[in-house]
Amino acid sequence: MPSTQKAPPATRSGHPPGRLYNFSAGPATLPVEVLEEVRSELPLLNEEIGASVMEISHRSAGYDEIEKSARALIKELLRLGDEWHVLFLQGGASMQFHQVPLNFLGAGDSADYLVTGRWGKKAIREGEIVGQETGGSVREASRGETDGGFTYVPGHEEMSLDDEAAYVHFTSNNTVAGTQYHFTPEAPAPLVCDASSDFMSRPLKHPERYGLVYAGAQKNVGPAGVTIVLVRSDFLEQRRQPLPTMLDYGTHAERRFNTPPVFAVYVVEKVMRWLKAQGGVAEIEKRNEKKAQTLYDRIDATDFYRGAVAADARSKMNATFRLPSEELEERFLEEAEAEGLVSLEGHRTVGGIRASMYNALPQEAVDALVNFMDEFERRA
């Protein structure tokens, strides 16, 4: 970053001097306490192991303990029972776009997709590719798009669901457009959810409706490199056979088949401990709601800032908004960065401003952004 940038001061939340307020959509900000703990353990995990976590065998007792703890904490925080498997895979959500239909879209099967943005479009495209090979098919059961882009989340009355579908896929939060489901879809088939950008930001309501949930870790729960998959046992049993070994969820539910992303899982385990210490997902949801309300109240306060999506579909993770002109938006981004408010640019496909407010972003960061917005409008 340029040396002219002004770093925010230390705050009561423990934000260190020199550390900027990072509104990146991902990879995103991590809890400072976790980063400091990782730093202290990086050369030596503990004296008994005698090495860094990045140097130990993925089949050692030391790593076994880390992965077991991470898995148990995820299930505890989401209140999931023994019928759920927690898998640590690789390839990001993009791999899951293909792996889900590969496992569950057999000959003669169909699957419904609720498309509310860029990632839903990519997911259904992978389903089409798989269907061409397996003899299955996918269909768009709803689409939250208007002339202005993906600006809303269709309700149940707009969904055309197939009673015989193998599964219903949806993206719970859309990082590009800035929309989010604030309800759990009701469907005759098991839900498959891409929860990459709001995983662990709120409780998982109605878990009995889901067959599978997947999330890239790099938004709320860890660094890039690990994909967390939750799959229910009865849904897992419905997968088609035979499958490529590495792309079969059953392979990974049965045992640790290959070398996992050890360091990423290690950080996830620490973030889960941090989340539990904060009061769990119910408490973090309250904090996220406060941050989002603070920012959206400011956006709505005048006509200078304009929300980019329908008010009832606004994401609590990724707030998107526009200014009166693109020239003002460019100036806004430049001056915000000089004030230590970074990564506020909208996705390259839509432009505008996007403030990502994941779990680890402190309230003070949003307060600082709102103060800057006041000052910028006054000077504009």
C-alpha positions as CSV (number, residue, x, y, z in Angstrom):
1,M,0.0,0.0,0.0
2,P,1.2,3.6,-0.6
3,S,3.1,5.1,2.3
4,T,0.6,8.0,2.4
5,Q,-2.1,5.8,3.8
6,K,-3.4,6.6,7.2
7,A,-3.8,3.6,9.4
8,P,-6.7,3.6,11.9
9,P,-5.7,3.9,15.6
10,A,-5.9,1.1,18.1
11,T,-9.3,0.6,19.5
12,R,-11.0,-1.2,22.5
13,S,-11.6,-4.2,20.2
14,G,-7.8,-4.7,20.0
15,H,-7.3,-3.5,16.5
16,P,-3.5,-3.1,16.3
17,P,-2.0,0.2,15.1
18,G,-0.9,0.0,11.5
19,R,-3.6,-2.6,10.6
20,L,-6.0,-1.2,8.1
21,Y,-9.8,-1.7,8.1
22,N,-10.2,-4.5,5.5
23,F,-13.5,-4.7,3.7
24,S,-12.3,-7.4,1.3
25,A,-14.9,-9.8,-0.1
26,G,-12.4,-12.6,0.2
27,P,-9.9,-13.8,1.2
28,A,-11.1,-11.7,4.1
29,T,-10.2,-10.3,7.5
30,L,-9.4,-12.9,10.2
31,P,-9.7,-12.4,14.0
32,V,-6.6,-10.6,15.3
33,E,-6.4,-12.9,18.3
34,V,-6.2,-15.9,15.9
35,L,-3.5,-14.3,13.8
36,E,-1.4,-13.6,16.9
37,E,-1.9,-17.1,18.2
38,V,-0.9,-18.6,14.8
39,R,2.2,-16.3,14.7
40,S,3.3,-17.5,18.1
41,E,2.9,-21.1,17.2
42,L,4.2,-21.0,13.7
43,P,7.8,-22.2,14.4
44,L,6.7,-24.7,17.0
45,L,3.2,-26.0,17.5
46,N,4.1,-27.3,20.9
47,E,7.2,-28.8,22.6
48,E,5.8,-32.3,22.4
49,I,5.5,-32.2,18.6
50,G,8.7,-30.2,18.2
51,A,7.8,-28.8,14.7
52,S,5.6,-26.3,12.9
53,V,2.0,-27.4,12.1
54,M,3.1,-27.1,8.4
55,E,5.8,-29.7,8.9
56,I,4.0,-32.5,10.6
57,S,2.4,-35.6,9.0
58,H,-1.3,-35.3,8.2
59,R,-1.6,-38.8,9.7
60,S,0.1,-37.8,13.0
61,A,-1.6,-37.7,16.3
62,G,-1.0,-34.0,16.4
63,Y,-2.9,-33.3,13.3
64,D,-5.6,-35.9,14.2
65,E,-6.4,-33.8,17.3
66,I,-6.6,-30.6,15.3
67,E,-9.0,-32.0,12.7
68,K,-11.1,-33.8,15.2
69,S,-11.5,-30.6,17.2
70,A,-12.4,-28.5,14.2
71,R,-15.0,-31.0,13.1
72,A,-16.5,-31.2,16.6
73,L,-16.6,-27.4,17.0
74,I,-18.4,-26.9,13.7
75,K,-21.1,-29.4,14.6
76,E,-21.4,-27.9,18.1
77,L,-21.7,-24.4,16.9
78,L,-24.3,-25.3,14.3
79,R,-26.0,-27.8,16.6
80,L,-25.7,-30.7,14.1
81,G,-26.2,-34.3,15.2
82,D,-24.2,-37.4,14.5
83,E,-26.1,-37.8,11.2
84,W,-23.9,-35.1,9.7
85,H,-20.4,-35.6,8.2
86,V,-17.9,-32.7,8.2
87,L,-15.4,-32.9,5.3
88,F,-12.4,-30.8,4.7
89,L,-11.9,-30.7,0.9
90,Q,-10.1,-28.6,-1.7
91,G,-11.0,-26.8,-4.9
92,G,-13.2,-24.1,-3.4
93,A,-16.9,-23.7,-4.1
94,S,-16.1,-23.9,-7.8
95,M,-15.2,-27.6,-7.4
96,Q,-18.4,-28.2,-5.5
97,F,-20.4,-26.8,-8.5
98,H,-19.3,-29.9,-10.3
99,Q,-18.9,-32.4,-7.5
100,V,-22.5,-32.0,-6.3
101,P,-24.2,-33.0,-9.5
102,L,-21.5,-35.6,-10.2
103,N,-22.6,-37.4,-7.0
104,F,-26.3,-36.8,-7.0
105,L,-27.5,-36.3,-10.6
106,G,-27.8,-39.8,-12.1
107,A,-29.5,-41.0,-15.3
108,G,-33.1,-39.8,-15.4
109,D,-32.6,-37.5,-12.4
110,S,-33.3,-33.8,-12.4
111,A,-32.2,-31.1,-10.0
112,D,-33.6,-27.6,-9.4
113,Y,-31.4,-24.5,-9.2
114,L,-32.5,-21.2,-7.6
115,V,-30.3,-18.6,-9.4
116,T,-29.7,-15.3,-7.6
117,G,-26.4,-14.3,-9.0
118,R,-23.1,-15.0,-10.7
119,W,-22.3,-18.1,-8.6
120,G,-25.7,-19.7,-9.1
121,K,-25.2,-19.3,-12.8
122,K,-21.8,-21.0,-12.6
123,A,-23.3,-23.8,-10.5
124,I,-26.1,-24.6,-12.9
125,R,-23.7,-24.5,-15.8
126,E,-21.6,-27.2,-14.2
127,G,-24.8,-29.2,-13.5
128,E,-25.6,-29.0,-17.3
129,I,-22.1,-30.3,-18.1
130,V,-22.5,-33.2,-15.7
131,G,-26.0,-34.0,-16.9
132,Q,-24.8,-34.4,-20.4
133,E,-22.5,-37.2,-19.2
134,T,-24.8,-38.9,-16.7
135,G,-28.1,-38.6,-18.5
136,G,-29.5,-36.3,-15.8
137,S,-30.9,-32.8,-16.2
138,V,-31.0,-29.5,-14.3
139,R,-33.6,-26.7,-14.5
140,E,-33.8,-23.1,-13.3
141,A,-36.6,-23.0,-10.7
142,S,-36.3,-19.3,-10.0
143,R,-34.1,-16.3,-11.0
144,G,-33.7,-13.1,-9.0
145,E,-32.8,-10.9,-11.9
146,T,-34.2,-7.6,-13.2
147,D,-33.1,-5.2,-15.8
148,G,-30.8,-3.8,-13.2
149,G,-29.1,-7.2,-12.6
150,F,-29.5,-9.6,-9.7
151,T,-31.2,-7.3,-7.3
152,Y,-33.6,-9.4,-5.3
153,V,-34.2,-12.9,-3.9
154,P,-37.4,-14.6,-5.2
155,G,-39.9,-15.8,-2.6
156,H,-41.6,-19.2,-2.6
157,E,-44.4,-17.9,-4.8
158,E,-41.8,-17.4,-7.6
159,M,-40.2,-20.8,-7.3
160,S,-41.2,-23.6,-9.7
161,L,-40.1,-26.7,-7.9
162,D,-40.2,-30.2,-9.2
163,D,-41.6,-32.7,-6.7
164,E,-39.3,-35.4,-8.1
165,A,-36.0,-33.4,-8.0
166,A,-32.9,-35.0,-6.6
167,Y,-32.0,-31.8,-4.8
168,V,-32.6,-28.0,-4.8
169,H,-29.4,-25.9,-5.1
170,F,-29.2,-22.3,-3.9
171,T,-26.6,-19.7,-2.9
172,S,-27.4,-18.3,0.5
173,N,-25.4,-15.1,0.1
174,N,-24.3,-13.4,-3.1
175,T,-21.0,-11.6,-2.7
176,V,-21.2,-9.9,-6.1
177,A,-24.7,-8.4,-6.1
178,G,-25.0,-8.1,-2.3
179,T,-28.2,-10.1,-1.8
180,Q,-28.9,-12.8,0.8
181,Y,-31.6,-15.3,1.6
182,H,-33.3,-14.3,4.9
183,F,-35.4,-17.4,4.9
184,T,-34.8,-21.1,4.4
185,P,-36.4,-22.3,1.1
186,E,-39.1,-24.9,1.5
187,A,-38.7,-27.6,-1.1
188,P,-39.9,-31.2,-1.7
189,A,-36.2,-32.2,-2.2
190,P,-33.2,-31.9,0.0
191,L,-31.5,-28.5,-0.1
192,V,-27.9,-28.1,-1.3
193,C,-26.5,-24.8,-0.3
194,D,-23.5,-22.8,-1.4
195,A,-22.9,-21.0,1.9
196,S,-19.4,-19.7,1.1
197,S,-19.9,-16.1,2.1
198,D,-22.2,-16.4,5.1
199,F,-21.1,-19.7,6.7
200,M,-21.0,-19.4,10.4
201,S,-22.3,-15.9,10.4
202,R,-25.7,-17.0,11.7
203,P,-27.3,-20.2,12.9
204,L,-28.3,-22.9,10.4
205,K,-32.0,-22.9,10.7
206,H,-34.1,-26.0,9.7
207,P,-31.0,-28.3,9.2
208,E,-33.5,-31.1,8.5
209,R,-34.2,-29.5,5.1
210,Y,-30.7,-29.7,4.0
211,G,-28.8,-32.6,2.4
212,L,-25.5,-30.8,1.9
213,V,-23.9,-27.5,2.7
214,Y,-20.6,-26.3,1.3
215,A,-18.4,-23.2,1.9
216,G,-15.0,-22.0,0.9
217,A,-13.3,-21.0,4.2
218,Q,-11.9,-17.7,3.1
219,K,-14.8,-15.4,4.0
220,N,-15.7,-16.1,7.7
221,V,-13.8,-19.1,9.0
222,G,-10.2,-19.3,7.8
223,P,-7.7,-18.8,5.0
224,A,-8.1,-19.8,1.4
225,G,-7.3,-23.4,0.7
226,V,-9.9,-25.5,2.4
227,T,-13.5,-26.1,1.5
228,I,-15.9,-27.2,4.3
229,V,-18.6,-29.7,3.3
230,L,-21.4,-30.7,5.6
231,V,-23.3,-33.7,4.2
232,R,-26.1,-35.7,5.9
233,S,-25.8,-39.4,6.0
234,D,-29.2,-40.3,4.4
235,F,-28.4,-37.9,1.5
236,L,-24.9,-39.3,1.1
237,E,-26.4,-42.7,0.6
238,Q,-28.3,-41.5,-2.4
239,R,-25.1,-40.7,-4.4
240,R,-24.6,-42.5,-7.7
241,Q,-22.0,-45.1,-8.2
242,P,-19.3,-45.6,-9.4
243,L,-17.6,-42.3,-9.0
244,P,-14.0,-41.1,-9.3
245,T,-12.4,-41.8,-6.0
246,M,-11.4,-38.3,-5.1
247,L,-14.7,-36.8,-6.2
248,D,-16.8,-39.2,-4.2
249,Y,-18.0,-37.6,-1.0
250,G,-18.2,-41.1,0.5
251,T,-14.5,-41.5,0.2
252,H,-13.9,-38.5,2.5
253,A,-16.7,-39.4,4.8
254,E,-15.2,-42.8,5.4
255,R,-11.6,-41.7,6.1
256,R,-8.9,-39.1,5.5
257,F,-8.0,-40.3,2.0
258,N,-5.3,-37.9,1.0
259,T,-3.2,-35.0,2.4
260,P,-5.6,-32.3,3.5
261,P,-4.8,-28.6,3.6
262,V,-3.2,-28.9,7.0
263,F,-2.4,-25.3,7.7
264,A,-5.9,-24.1,6.6
265,V,-7.7,-26.6,8.8
266,Y,-5.4,-25.6,11.7
267,V,-6.5,-22.0,11.3
268,V,-10.2,-23.0,10.9
269,E,-10.0,-24.8,14.2
270,K,-8.7,-21.7,15.9
271,V,-11.4,-19.5,14.3
272,M,-14.0,-22.0,15.6
273,R,-12.6,-21.7,19.1
274,W,-12.6,-17.9,18.8
275,L,-16.2,-18.0,17.6
276,K,-17.3,-20.1,20.5
277,A,-15.5,-17.7,22.9
278,Q,-17.5,-14.8,21.4
279,G,-20.7,-16.6,22.3
280,G,-21.2,-18.7,19.3
281,V,-23.1,-18.1,16.0
282,A,-26.2,-16.6,17.7
283,E,-24.0,-13.8,19.3
284,I,-22.0,-13.2,16.1
285,E,-25.3,-12.9,14.2
286,K,-26.3,-10.0,16.5
287,R,-23.0,-8.3,15.9
288,N,-23.3,-8.8,12.2
289,E,-26.8,-7.4,12.2
290,K,-25.6,-4.3,14.1
291,K,-22.8,-3.7,11.6
292,A,-25.1,-4.1,8.7
293,Q,-27.8,-1.8,10.2
294,T,-25.2,0.8,10.9
295,L,-24.1,0.9,7.3
296,Y,-27.5,0.6,5.7
297,D,-29.0,3.3,7.9
298,R,-26.3,5.6,6.5
299,I,-26.8,4.6,3.0
300,D,-30.5,5.4,3.3
301,A,-30.0,8.6,5.2
302,T,-29.7,10.8,2.0
303,D,-30.0,10.4,-1.7
304,F,-26.3,10.7,-2.2
305,Y,-25.7,7.0,-1.5
306,R,-28.0,4.5,-3.2
307,G,-28.4,0.8,-2.2
308,A,-27.9,-1.5,-5.2
309,V,-30.4,-4.2,-4.3
310,A,-33.9,-4.6,-2.9
311,A,-34.1,-3.6,0.7
312,D,-35.6,-6.9,1.9
313,A,-32.8,-8.9,0.2
314,R,-29.8,-6.9,1.4
315,S,-26.9,-8.9,2.5
316,K,-25.5,-8.6,6.0
317,M,-22.2,-9.7,4.7
318,N,-21.7,-7.7,1.5
319,A,-23.3,-4.2,1.4
320,T,-23.4,-2.9,-2.2
321,F,-24.2,0.7,-3.0
322,R,-23.6,3.4,-5.6
323,L,-22.8,7.1,-5.7
324,P,-24.3,9.7,-8.1
325,S,-21.5,9.1,-10.7
326,E,-18.7,6.7,-11.5
327,E,-16.2,9.6,-11.1
328,L,-17.4,10.2,-7.5
329,E,-17.1,6.4,-6.9
330,E,-13.5,6.4,-8.1
331,R,-12.7,9.4,-5.8
332,F,-14.5,7.7,-2.9
333,L,-12.4,4.6,-3.2
334,E,-9.1,6.6,-3.5
335,E,-9.9,8.8,-0.5
336,A,-11.2,5.9,1.6
337,E,-8.0,4.0,1.0
338,A,-6.0,7.0,2.1
339,E,-7.9,6.9,5.3
340,G,-7.1,3.2,5.9
341,L,-10.5,1.8,4.6
342,V,-9.4,-0.7,2.0
343,S,-10.9,-3.1,-0.5
344,L,-14.2,-1.3,-0.9
345,E,-14.4,-1.6,-4.7
346,G,-17.4,-3.4,-6.1
347,H,-17.0,-6.6,-8.1
348,R,-15.4,-6.0,-11.5
349,T,-18.6,-7.1,-13.3
350,V,-20.9,-4.6,-11.5
351,G,-18.8,-1.8,-10.2
352,G,-19.9,0.6,-7.5
353,I,-18.9,0.1,-3.8
354,R,-19.0,-3.1,-1.8
355,A,-18.3,-3.2,1.9
356,S,-17.8,-6.8,3.1
357,M,-18.6,-7.2,6.9
358,Y,-17.6,-10.7,7.8
359,N,-17.5,-12.1,11.3
360,A,-14.0,-10.8,12.2
361,L,-14.6,-7.2,11.0
362,P,-15.0,-5.1,14.1
363,Q,-17.9,-2.6,14.6
364,E,-15.3,0.1,14.7
365,A,-14.5,-0.5,11.1
366,V,-18.1,0.1,10.0
367,D,-18.2,3.2,12.3
368,A,-15.1,4.5,10.6
369,L,-16.6,3.9,7.2
370,V,-19.8,5.7,8.1
371,N,-17.9,8.7,9.4
372,F,-15.9,8.8,6.2
373,M,-19.1,8.6,4.2
374,D,-20.5,11.6,6.1
375,E,-17.3,13.6,5.4
376,F,-17.1,12.6,1.8
377,E,-20.7,13.6,1.1
378,R,-20.1,17.0,2.8
379,R,-17.1,17.7,0.6
380,A,-18.5,16.3,-2.7
